[in-house]
Each structure stands twice: as C-alpha cells, then as structure tokens.
Amino acid sequence: MSIIAEYNEAWENGNLEALDEVIHDEFVFNPHIGGATMSKSDMIGFAGNDSVRSENNRVLFENDEVGMAHSVVHFANGSTSEAVMSFIRFKDGKIISMETGATPLSDDYKLVGSE
C-alpha cells in the first residue's frame, strides 16, 4: 500500500496509532490558510476530533521521495467544503512534510459542462 493510501485510511478510520506510524516525528504541515505551520501532534490532534472529514481521496502520484494527492474536504464548523491538492514529501518511508492548496466549493457548485 502506498504511504499516502496508508495515511488516508488511518485518517478516515481515526486510527491515531496508524497515523503516528506513517507520519515522521519531524513532520511539518503548511496548510493553505492563515500562514500556519503545524506539527505531527497537531495533525494527529485534528484526526482525533472529527473536525475535518475527507472524501474522494486520490493518490495522483507517488514515488519514494514525493507524492501528490487530491480530495474533497468537509469541516465540522460548517465552512465551505474545499477541493484540496496536497504535495507530500517522504523521509524514511514516512510523511515528513505536507503542503496544501484548495478551492472552495459552494453548495450550488456545478462542474462546467455537466448541465
């Protein structure tokens, strides 16, 4: 199983032990909002509280050094769901860094050409 797929499965199942195994101790997360930087413990804390849920998780590319993933993310606070692209770096077979970019999706969002 790919490292990203392991991460996604652990996140979806709220398996904090599995997340701890797949995320490197030196992990840094740079989300697309507010210039924040988060650590491994911050990321595992998010996974454990159901504040963020994702669907349609896809691994677009992965090798031993980097990966690209895409998903639709929903937030418990009711904010607009987002289509999220993640760039992920690996070290020692674990996720060492993740950076995201996102596009907000409104309730009336329709894919161009789908009508």
HELIX and SHEET records of a PDB file:
HELIX    1   1 ILE A    3  ASN A   13  1                                  11    
HELIX    2   2 LEU A   16  VAL A   22  1                                   7    
HELIX    3   3 LYS A   40  ALA A   47  1                                   8    
SHEET    1   A 6 MET A  38  SER A  39  0                                        
SHEET    2   A 6 ILE A  23  ASN A  30 -1                                        
SHEET    3   A 6 LYS A  94  LEU A 105  1                                        
SHEET    4   A 6 SER A  81  LYS A  91 -1                                        
SHEET    5   A 6 VAL A  66  PHE A  75 -1                                        
SHEET    6   A 6 VAL A  52  GLU A  62 -1                                        
END                                                                             
